[in-house]
Amino acid sequence: MKEFTIHTQVKVYQEQELSDEDRALVEAAREATKRSYAPYSKFYVGAAARLANKQIICGSNQENAAYPSGTCAERTTLFYANAQYPDQPVEALAVAAQTQGSFLAKPISPCGACRQVILETEHRYGKPVRILLYGTEGVYVLEGIQSILPLQFDQDCLL
């Protein structure tokens, strides 16, 4: 038997420690939570992607009574960015969530489906997507999806 260990490095910043560019992206994600449609879970998630041309694209979670028909904020944002601006790589993605009128203290992490979409976005443009996960106690910053999706399913698996 063989065994290996996977390590994940997460940098934790206070919001004021972020660059102006990253603070603006986090603020856009927080604002996007206001456009969530979450009548069932009451869990409002917003995401904001910064493209290579510095444009910021936002999205929010959209629920549906037929639960599998809804979509997460990260996928809403990335699919829109990739469809409308196919020649602009996604440089960074910020995610924020609130419930009961308050933002979460600890950041939420993208679900498995969203991680897979972030991975495909990285492969599409040939570069990692910087991920900023907002919480009132700190912002987790990841330098690409590899850190939270180490055993990846990608195009190499289809060969």
Secondary structure, 3 states (H helix, E strand, C coil): CCCCCCCCCCEEECHHHCCHHHHHHHHHHHHHHHHCECCCCCEEEEEEEEECCCCEEEEECECCCCHHHCECHHHHHHHHHHHHCCCCCEEEEEEEEEECCEECCCCCCCCHHHHHHHHHHHHHHCCCCEEEEEECCEEEEEECHHHCCCCCCCHHHHC
